[in-house]
Amino acid sequence: MDFANLPRRRLIQGAAATAAAAGLGGLAATPAQAAQYPPTHWIPASSSNYTVSSRPSSYPLDFVVVHVTQEYFQDAVDIFQNPARAVSSHYLIASADGYIAQLVREKDIAWHAGNWNYNTRSIGIEHEGWVDKPSWFTDVMYQRSAQLTAAICDRYGIPRTRDRIIGHNEVPGATHTDPGPNWNWTKYMRLVRAA
């Protein structure tokens, strides 16, 4: 018996037992992992179109707001980069391939909801397309958006529920109708919960 290493061996055994009891063992089953962010590409909005902040310390994040652009992807980017437009969103998702542009950092306040209180407390996700043309709402767009929404919810402790993942039309005082009646909330929420 190697008495010189006995205390170290006991320390290692004790640490292993503690880790196993806590569910940290290498082969032990682990609880559900937080959703991972899908790949995004930084395409900044004009700094005139959002408010610099330090969320969630300055404002809690409570909602994800789903939008539809009523524009083509590049046209929406051009709008968000035009300082005269006074509008932005945190993310924009392309219909054809699910490409995700990040236009405003999550810590900052995008001007997307038309309601300052909701702007301060939410992340806005725009989807390329038109509310009256459901063919724009592709499977890959739903999948990538749901993965992004799930990751945002997990990062900020936002419940993955329909009362916290809302349409632009559901923001108090909203004058917009997006995402519209063709947005498949049942499918979307199933994908969000599964991500």
Backbone torsions as a table, in degrees:
resi	resn	phi	psi	omega
1	MET	NA	136.9	-179.5
2	ASP	-93.1	94.1	-176.2
3	PHE	-70.8	-23.5	-178.1
4	ALA	-64.1	-32.2	-177.7
5	ASN	-102.2	7.7	-177.5
6	LEU	-59.2	-48.9	-180.0
7	PRO	-60.9	-40.2	179.1
8	ARG	-63.8	-42.8	179.7
9	ARG	-61.9	-43.8	178.7
10	ARG	-64.0	-39.2	177.9
11	LEU	-61.3	-45.4	179.3
12	ILE	-64.4	-44.1	178.3
13	GLN	-62.2	-41.3	178.6
14	GLY	-63.6	-42.7	178.7
15	ALA	-65.0	-39.8	178.8
16	ALA	-64.6	-41.8	179.0
17	ALA	-65.1	-41.3	178.5
18	THR	-63.7	-43.6	179.1
19	ALA	-63.7	-40.6	179.1
20	ALA	-64.6	-41.9	179.4
21	ALA	-64.8	-31.1	-179.8
22	ALA	-86.2	-0.8	-179.8
23	GLY	79.6	24.4	-178.0
24	LEU	-102.7	4.3	-179.0
25	GLY	-61.2	150.3	-176.9
26	GLY	-58.4	-35.9	-177.4
27	LEU	-103.2	-1.6	-179.0
28	ALA	-71.0	148.9	176.4
29	ALA	-66.5	138.6	-179.9
30	THR	-109.5	151.8	177.4
31	PRO	-67.1	167.9	-178.6
32	ALA	-52.9	135.6	179.6
33	GLN	-83.8	154.8	174.5
34	ALA	-64.7	144.9	178.1
35	ALA	-61.9	142.3	179.2
36	GLN	-91.5	142.5	175.4
37	TYR	-66.5	136.0	172.6
38	PRO	-73.4	165.3	177.9
39	PRO	-60.0	135.1	176.4
40	THR	-128.3	161.1	-178.1
41	HIS	-126.8	128.6	-176.8
42	TRP	-77.0	115.2	174.2
43	ILE	-131.9	90.6	-168.0
44	PRO	-67.4	139.1	169.8
45	ALA	-73.4	163.1	174.2
46	SER	-60.7	136.4	178.6
47	SER	-65.8	-11.0	174.3
48	SER	-78.9	-8.6	-172.2
49	ASN	-109.7	15.1	175.4
50	TYR	-156.1	170.2	-179.4
51	THR	-111.9	125.1	176.9
52	VAL	-67.0	135.3	-177.6
53	SER	-149.0	-171.3	177.7
54	SER	-137.3	46.1	178.9
55	ARG	-65.5	147.6	7.4
56	PRO	-89.2	3.9	179.8
57	SER	-71.9	-33.4	-179.8
58	SER	-81.7	-35.3	177.3
59	TYR	-145.1	138.3	176.0
60	PRO	-71.3	150.9	175.4
61	LEU	-101.8	118.0	-172.7
62	ASP	-120.0	-16.1	-171.8
63	PHE	-140.5	155.0	163.1
64	VAL	-116.8	128.8	-179.0
65	VAL	-109.3	123.2	-178.9
66	VAL	-92.5	128.4	-179.2
67	HIS	-124.8	160.7	167.9
68	VAL	-125.3	133.3	-168.6
69	THR	-68.1	-33.7	-168.7
70	GLN	61.1	27.9	-178.4
71	GLU	-152.3	161.6	168.1
72	TYR	-72.3	158.2	-176.8
73	PHE	-51.0	-56.0	-176.0
74	GLN	-63.5	-36.1	177.6
75	ASP	-64.5	-38.1	177.1
76	ALA	-64.8	-42.9	176.7
77	VAL	-58.5	-45.8	-179.7
78	ASP	-59.7	-39.7	178.2
79	ILE	-63.3	-47.0	-178.3
80	PHE	-66.9	-24.6	179.6
81	GLN	-91.8	-3.8	179.7
82	ASN	-90.4	112.3	-175.8
83	PRO	-63.3	-19.3	179.8
84	ALA	-78.2	-13.1	-175.0
85	ARG	-84.9	-22.2	176.7
86	ALA	51.2	48.1	178.7
87	VAL	-151.6	149.0	176.8
88	SER	-162.7	172.1	174.6
89	SER	-144.3	155.9	178.2
90	HIS	-68.3	-41.6	-175.7
91	TYR	-134.6	156.2	175.4
92	LEU	-139.3	129.1	-176.3
93	ILE	-116.6	130.4	179.9
94	ALA	-78.3	143.6	-178.3
95	SER	-70.1	-47.1	-169.7
96	ALA	-67.3	-40.9	-172.5
97	ASP	-130.7	2.1	179.3
98	GLY	75.0	12.5	176.8
99	TYR	-54.8	134.4	-178.0
100	ILE	-116.8	121.6	172.5
101	ALA	-100.8	135.3	169.7
102	GLN	-102.5	124.3	-175.4
103	LEU	-107.9	-26.3	179.7
104	VAL	-136.3	135.8	178.2
105	ARG	-66.1	145.9	-177.4
106	GLU	-60.6	-28.7	179.4
107	LYS	-68.8	-22.6	-177.9
108	ASP	-94.5	163.2	-174.7
109	ILE	-100.5	107.0	175.0
110	ALA	-75.8	149.3	179.2
111	TRP	-97.9	83.4	-171.4
112	HIS	-126.7	-26.2	-169.4
113	ALA	-92.5	-16.0	-176.8
114	GLY	74.4	16.5	-178.2
115	ASN	-150.2	112.0	-173.2
116	TRP	-55.8	-43.7	-180.0
117	ASN	-58.0	-43.9	179.1
118	TYR	-72.9	-35.2	175.4
119	ASN	-57.9	-43.2	-176.7
120	THR	-69.4	-24.7	-171.8
121	ARG	-110.2	13.0	-174.5
122	SER	-140.5	164.0	169.4
123	ILE	-109.8	130.0	179.8
124	GLY	-100.5	131.9	177.7
125	ILE	-122.9	114.2	176.3
126	GLU	-90.5	145.0	177.5
127	HIS	-122.8	128.4	179.1
128	GLU	-61.3	132.0	175.8
129	GLY	144.5	-169.6	-178.1
130	TRP	-130.4	140.7	-175.4
131	VAL	-62.8	-27.5	-177.4
132	ASP	-97.9	10.6	179.7
133	LYS	-129.4	85.0	-174.1
134	PRO	-63.7	-16.0	178.6
135	SER	-63.4	-19.6	177.0
136	TRP	-72.5	-21.4	-177.5
137	PHE	-88.3	79.6	-174.4
138	THR	-79.8	160.3	177.5
139	ASP	-58.0	-43.9	-177.5
140	VAL	-66.9	-35.0	177.4
141	MET	-66.4	-46.2	176.2
142	TYR	-57.7	-45.1	-176.5
143	GLN	-64.0	-48.0	-178.1
144	ARG	-67.4	-39.9	178.3
145	SER	-64.7	-42.9	179.6
146	ALA	-63.3	-41.1	177.8
147	GLN	-62.6	-43.6	178.2
148	LEU	-63.4	-47.1	-179.9
149	THR	-60.5	-44.2	179.1
150	ALA	-61.2	-42.5	179.9
151	ALA	-64.8	-41.5	177.2
152	ILE	-62.3	-47.3	179.4
153	CYS	-58.2	-45.2	-178.9
154	ASP	-66.5	-39.6	-179.2
155	ARG	-62.0	-40.1	-173.2
156	TYR	-106.9	5.4	178.6
157	GLY	71.1	27.8	176.9
158	ILE	-84.1	125.4	178.3
159	PRO	-59.9	140.6	177.7
160	ARG	-82.3	62.6	-177.1
161	THR	-124.9	159.8	-176.4
162	ARG	-66.6	-23.5	178.1
163	ASP	-81.8	-7.3	176.7
164	ARG	-114.0	-16.0	174.4
165	ILE	-113.0	102.9	-167.8
166	ILE	-123.2	160.8	173.4
167	GLY	-83.1	156.5	176.4
168	HIS	-55.9	-36.8	179.4
169	ASN	-64.9	-15.3	-178.6
170	GLU	-95.7	-2.3	176.7
171	VAL	-73.1	131.0	179.8
172	PRO	-54.0	130.7	-179.4
173	GLY	81.4	5.9	-176.9
174	ALA	-62.8	141.1	173.7
175	THR	-108.8	2.7	-179.4
176	HIS	-99.8	158.8	-179.8
177	THR	-109.8	-4.8	-177.0
178	ASP	-73.2	148.4	12.1
179	PRO	-82.8	-3.0	173.5
180	GLY	88.1	172.5	-175.0
181	PRO	-71.0	-15.1	-179.8
182	ASN	-89.2	-7.8	175.9
183	TRP	-71.5	126.2	-175.5
184	ASN	-89.2	87.5	-178.4
185	TRP	-62.5	-36.7	-179.7
186	THR	-61.4	-48.7	178.4
187	LYS	-62.7	-46.5	-176.7
188	TYR	-60.8	-48.6	-177.9
189	MET	-67.3	-33.7	175.0
190	ARG	-61.9	-42.6	179.3
191	LEU	-68.1	-38.7	178.2
192	VAL	-61.8	-47.0	-178.1
193	ARG	-66.7	-29.9	-177.5
194	ALA	-83.5	-16.3	-174.5
195	ALA	-68.5	NA	NA
